[in-house]
Every structure is written in structure tokens, then in C-alpha cells.
Amino acid sequence: MALLKVENLRKYYYSGLFKKEVYRAVDGVSFEVEKGETLGLVGRSGCGKSTLGRTVLRLLEPTSGRVLFDEQDISGFKGSSLKSLGTRMQIIFQNPESCLNPRMKVYDAVAEPLRLHRICERGEERGRVRELIEAVSLSEELLFRYPRELSGGQLQRVAIARVLGMNPEFIVADEPTSMLDPLVQAQILSLLKNLQTEYGISFLFISHDMQVVEWMSDRIAFMEEGKIVGFR
């Protein structure tokens, strides 16, 4: 049974007088992701991959179409319903600095979503943060450093720890290693594979790198100009 089902999803942007000009970033896309599966999404830069990922998560409002998560149509979710969905569906960004406050130490960066979503009691917070840091293979001594004191690979591990803390069932990984050197890239990809095995997470793994997508994915979807043009 599919955990995620996307039906004829569209995300259009309009410009010009009376919205005469239309940019079809996502144009009638349909696909499914099974529980515990990684669906790779590959295509050239600008083809709509990232927009699709964000629209699926409702970070962007769809123009039309449906997104069903665990057999529930989430396309019209708003307010508290949309917020509660955030603990079940998450995103790992290409640039980890986009989700890390430069004035916030690593400990507070990892603890922030736990507090926001009230995932654990205050008395349990320290232990949970240390568990998450250990899960992404970082040393506890980094907990009280600032993002500027960490390497790119360490920053991405912190970002993954933040996501992992919400116990998500589905993650959009949007080019999560493209800014890293090859050695660190391989380490992060192995980490994501291990976490998937341990926690049973489903992934939509977005990349323009075919070799990376092939290594990470159970199935692959190919995207061109806002459309999925094939699967493998």
C-alpha cells in the first residue's frame, strides 16, 4: 500500500497583465511512494524537481491536483492540521544553513523542533538530543558550537538530526549532498540509507546526479519541463 499518492498535481506561476503568462513548474504529475521505499527523482536543473517536492509537502500551495498521505487527502489542509502533518512529512534541504539559525548552538538547533511540536518533556530533552546526535554520527562536543564552527558535512548531519527528531514517516531529500565533496557525500548517503533501514522512512530523493539517484533509489522517476516522462 502506498504511503504517498500524488494525483495530477500542478503548480503554476502567473505573470503579466490578467495572468496571461503561465509558467508550468509542475504540470500534471502523478506517482506513488510505498512505505519504506525510496523513489528517486532525477532531471536537469530548472525542470521542476524542487518545486514538486515542496508542493507535495504543502510548503507551496498546489494549483490543482491531490496529494494523499496514508490514504488521507492533505491537499486542503490548513492551520493545526497542516502543522501536525509536519511531524510526519519532512524535508532535507540542499543547503543545511537554510534551516539553521547562525546564532543558535547545535544543541538548541536540534532541540527546537522537539519543543515546537512538544515531542518530548523538558526533562527528556537533553537525552533525546544526544540520541539524535549519536544517530547521525556526530560527537557530543559539537552540541555547544555554532554552525559557523562546523564543516559542511557536519552541518548536514545536524540538519538531518533535526528532521529525525520529529520521527517522520516520509522525507523529501532535495539535493542533500550536492554541495559536499565526494567523500563526505558518500558518508551522508550511507547515513540516509542506514536511517531508512533503522526507522523505515520513505524518501523522495531529488537529484540531478544519476549515479547518486541509482545508488539511493528503489525506483526512479524522470522529470522534464514540469512533467514526469518515465519511470525505471
DAPEZI-V487656 format. One record per residue. N is the residue number from 1. RES is the residue in one small letter. BURIAL is # if it has 24 or more other ideal C-beta (glycine too) atoms within 12 Angstrom, else .. Layout:
n=N res=RES burial=BURIAL
n=N res=RES burial=BURIAL
//
This chain:
n=1 res=m burial=.
n=2 res=a burial=.
n=3 res=l burial=#
n=4 res=l burial=#
n=5 res=k burial=#
n=6 res=v burial=#
n=7 res=e burial=.
n=8 res=n burial=.
n=9 res=l burial=#
n=10 res=r burial=#
n=11 res=k burial=#
n=12 res=y burial=#
n=13 res=y burial=.
n=14 res=y burial=.
n=15 res=s burial=.
n=16 res=g burial=.
n=17 res=l burial=.
n=18 res=f burial=.
n=19 res=k burial=.
n=20 res=k burial=.
n=21 res=e burial=.
n=22 res=v burial=.
n=23 res=y burial=.
n=24 res=r burial=#
n=25 res=a burial=#
n=26 res=v burial=#
n=27 res=d burial=#
n=28 res=g burial=#
n=29 res=v burial=#
n=30 res=s burial=#
n=31 res=f burial=#
n=32 res=e burial=#
n=33 res=v burial=#
n=34 res=e burial=.
n=35 res=k burial=#
n=36 res=g burial=#
n=37 res=e burial=#
n=38 res=t burial=#
n=39 res=l burial=#
n=40 res=g burial=#
n=41 res=l burial=#
n=42 res=v burial=#
n=43 res=g burial=#
n=44 res=r burial=.
n=45 res=s burial=.
n=46 res=g burial=.
n=47 res=c burial=#
n=48 res=g burial=#
n=49 res=k burial=#
n=50 res=s burial=#
n=51 res=t burial=#
n=52 res=l burial=#
n=53 res=g burial=#
n=54 res=r burial=#
n=55 res=t burial=#
n=56 res=v burial=#
n=57 res=l burial=#
n=58 res=r burial=#
n=59 res=l burial=#
n=60 res=l burial=#
n=61 res=e burial=#
n=62 res=p burial=#
n=63 res=t burial=#
n=64 res=s burial=.
n=65 res=g burial=#
n=66 res=r burial=#
n=67 res=v burial=#
n=68 res=l burial=#
n=69 res=f burial=#
n=70 res=d burial=.
n=71 res=e burial=.
n=72 res=q burial=.
n=73 res=d burial=.
n=74 res=i burial=#
n=75 res=s burial=#
n=76 res=g burial=.
n=77 res=f burial=#
n=78 res=k burial=.
n=79 res=g burial=.
n=80 res=s burial=.
n=81 res=s burial=.
n=82 res=l burial=.
n=83 res=k burial=.
n=84 res=s burial=.
n=85 res=l burial=#
n=86 res=g burial=#
n=87 res=t burial=#
n=88 res=r burial=#
n=89 res=m burial=#
n=90 res=q burial=#
n=91 res=i burial=#
n=92 res=i burial=#
n=93 res=f burial=#
n=94 res=q burial=#
n=95 res=n burial=.
n=96 res=p burial=#
n=97 res=e burial=.
n=98 res=s burial=.
n=99 res=c burial=#
n=100 res=l burial=#
n=101 res=n burial=.
n=102 res=p burial=.
n=103 res=r burial=.
n=104 res=m burial=.
n=105 res=k burial=#
n=106 res=v burial=#
n=107 res=y burial=#
n=108 res=d burial=#
n=109 res=a burial=#
n=110 res=v burial=#
n=111 res=a burial=#
n=112 res=e burial=#
n=113 res=p burial=#
n=114 res=l burial=#
n=115 res=r burial=.
n=116 res=l burial=.
n=117 res=h burial=.
n=118 res=r burial=.
n=119 res=i burial=#
n=120 res=c burial=.
n=121 res=e burial=.
n=122 res=r burial=.
n=123 res=g burial=.
n=124 res=e burial=.
n=125 res=e burial=#
n=126 res=r burial=.
n=127 res=g burial=.
n=128 res=r burial=#
n=129 res=v burial=#
n=130 res=r burial=#
n=131 res=e burial=.
n=132 res=l burial=#
n=133 res=i burial=#
n=134 res=e burial=.
n=135 res=a burial=#
n=136 res=v burial=#
n=137 res=s burial=#
n=138 res=l burial=#
n=139 res=s burial=.
n=140 res=e burial=.
n=141 res=e burial=.
n=142 res=l burial=#
n=143 res=l burial=#
n=144 res=f burial=.
n=145 res=r burial=#
n=146 res=y burial=.
n=147 res=p burial=#
n=148 res=r burial=.
n=149 res=e burial=.
n=150 res=l burial=#
n=151 res=s burial=.
n=152 res=g burial=#
n=153 res=g burial=#
n=154 res=q burial=#
n=155 res=l burial=#
n=156 res=q burial=#
n=157 res=r burial=#
n=158 res=v burial=#
n=159 res=a burial=#
n=160 res=i burial=#
n=161 res=a burial=#
n=162 res=r burial=#
n=163 res=v burial=#
n=164 res=l burial=#
n=165 res=g burial=#
n=166 res=m burial=#
n=167 res=n burial=#
n=168 res=p burial=#
n=169 res=e burial=#
n=170 res=f burial=#
n=171 res=i burial=#
n=172 res=v burial=#
n=173 res=a burial=#
n=174 res=d burial=#
n=175 res=e burial=#
n=176 res=p burial=#
n=177 res=t burial=#
n=178 res=s burial=#
n=179 res=m burial=#
n=180 res=l burial=#
n=181 res=d burial=.
n=182 res=p burial=.
n=183 res=l burial=.
n=184 res=v burial=#
n=185 res=q burial=#
n=186 res=a burial=.
n=187 res=q burial=#
n=188 res=i burial=#
n=189 res=l burial=#
n=190 res=s burial=.
n=191 res=l burial=#
n=192 res=l burial=#
n=193 res=k burial=#
n=194 res=n burial=.
n=195 res=l burial=#
n=196 res=q burial=#
n=197 res=t burial=.
n=198 res=e burial=.
n=199 res=y burial=#
n=200 res=g burial=.
n=201 res=i burial=#
n=202 res=s burial=#
n=203 res=f burial=#
n=204 res=l burial=#
n=205 res=f burial=#
n=206 res=i burial=#
n=207 res=s burial=#
n=208 res=h burial=#
n=209 res=d burial=#
n=210 res=m burial=.
n=211 res=q burial=.
n=212 res=v burial=#
n=213 res=v burial=#
n=214 res=e burial=.
n=215 res=w burial=.
n=216 res=m burial=#
n=217 res=s burial=#
n=218 res=d burial=#
n=219 res=r burial=#
n=220 res=i burial=#
n=221 res=a burial=#
n=222 res=f burial=#
n=223 res=m burial=#
n=224 res=e burial=.
n=225 res=e burial=.
n=226 res=g burial=#
n=227 res=k burial=#
n=228 res=i burial=#
n=229 res=v burial=.
n=230 res=g burial=.
n=231 res=f burial=.
n=232 res=r burial=.
//
